[in-house]
Amino acid sequence: MINLKINEKKLAGAVKKAKEQNVIIPTYKQMKNPDLIPEKIKDRLKDVGLWDVNSYNLFRLTWQNEPVKEGGLYDGVNYIEFPSELTGVDARIFAIVGKWFPTGAHKVGATFGCLAPQLVTGQFDPTSTKAVWPSTGNYCRGGAYNSQLLGCESIAILPEGMSKERFDWLANVAGEVIPTPGTESNVKEIFDKCWELRETRDNITIFNQFEELGNHLWHYEVTGSAMEDAIKKEMRADDRFAGFFATSGSAGTLGAGDYLKDVFPKSKIAVGEALQCPTILSNGFGAHRIEGIGDKHIPWIHNVKNTDMAIAIDDNRTMALLRLFNEPVGRDYLIEKGVPEEFIGKLELMGISGIANLVGAIKFAKYYELDNHDMVMTLLTDSLELYGSRLEEMREEFGEYTREDAIRDYHKWLEDIGIENTLEMGYQERKRVHNLKYYTWIEQQGKSSEELASQWYDYDNYWGELHKQADEIDKLIEDFNERTGLLKEL
């Protein structure tokens, strides 16, 4: 359960700061259904850019933003359906699109899910405390963004090997940026830096996405609901929803799979990881290049008991497809192979982890031999906009992309996606993976073995009661907004 105990003294400071910064906080209900957002806030958003550091952009923490850079409002859930000419499967594969969030990635919503409960209860006081955002990329960007809206100092922690675009953006938004050794899979080094800060600095609050239950709850409520809307909009009379796929990362997004399984009980949840670091698949370790899915551990907030399948994805495949999907000759060859020309422009909606999610969804469809009445859902965390430097790096390393490169990458890395490196997880396999949490979270991070057991043996009470907390948090948000008085002053 998320701790919602109120600290009245600190809450007064948080209310004062929010009023000074003109911060009105959206509710879960409004993020799920923007029709509930006050018209006066919508009027102000018409003059606000999507990436502007403007407090009204908190009301764009939704999957339903109009897909424009400036002044847009809401136009239903942003999603795409991948054509079978691209996927090579009959199953209908859909993805909701993260590009149209502030910062260009949906992680800004997940950081809200971690920050908001502590803010509206007074557990976090932005007048005296720095917010620390440990991440492998987009999460610390979202946290720094939300912190700046509050006028709160922030510290972003991420591996030094992450994309140049992330560091360039953070330099202008975060109060302090701390690079840690390694790249995507070096999560322990991030955790070690958090312990160093705890021991050497005062007045910090660490919002660790890998353990913050608010991350899971935001995706359960907001992302899961958006996916349900898209599925029901596209579902034909004889269609069925087969399952949800997402790479693990912090495991927050997998909360959306829990939501979908509640709505569609026969559906499955598949989790992905890099083949070069197969922690779930085989207790393995290693380094990889799929930015956004840090690993070598099982996140505390991963509801493993509800996970049906693990799928490993070769990072060579994702990097090859990044070029095939975005180099001009690659796109030309896709059109030549029958991919509809009107879809080609949508390929830029996929960042590296989005490509991994597409690959995983294809493997899921092939493994279960799904047909054209089966629907599969995944998501695109961010877009090519955050990875242009990676394309430049590959041009420098491998030379200009040629038609011969496109032919090779299409047939080897796209057309030849198979069902290797997959694991259908029964009871004992799930328990094995769940038990891996012990080594990170109890031995290293100070969690209790009693809570670890509750996640597994007291399942309905632990996860079920967590999923009921959104309404309680909404009431606290409404009380907070009432205390600032800003809604009444609009």
Secondary structure, DSSP 8 states (H G I E B T S, - for coil): -------HHHHHHHHHHHHHTT-----HHHHH-GGGS-HHHHHHHTT-BTTS--GGGGGG-STTB-S-SBS--B-S--EEEE-HHHH-SSSEEEEEE-TTSGGGSTHHHHHHHHHHHHHHHTSS-TTT-EEEEE-SSHHHHHHHHHHHHTT--EEEEEETTS-HHHHHHHHHH-SEEEEESSSTT-HHHHHHHHHHHHHH-SSEEE--TTT-HHHHHHIIIIIHHHHHHHHHHH--TT-EEEEEEEE-TTS-THHHHHHHHHHSTT-EEEEEEETTS-HHHHS-------TT---SS--TT--GGG--EEEEE-HHHHHHHHHHHHSHHHHHHHHHTT--HHHHGGGGG--HHHHHHHHHHHHHHHHTT--TTEEEEEEE-S-GGG-HHHHHHHHHHH-S--HHHHHHHIIIIITT--S-SEEE--HHHHHHHHHTHIIIIITTT---HHHHHHHHHTHIIIIIHHHTHHHHHHHHHHHHHHHH-HHHH-
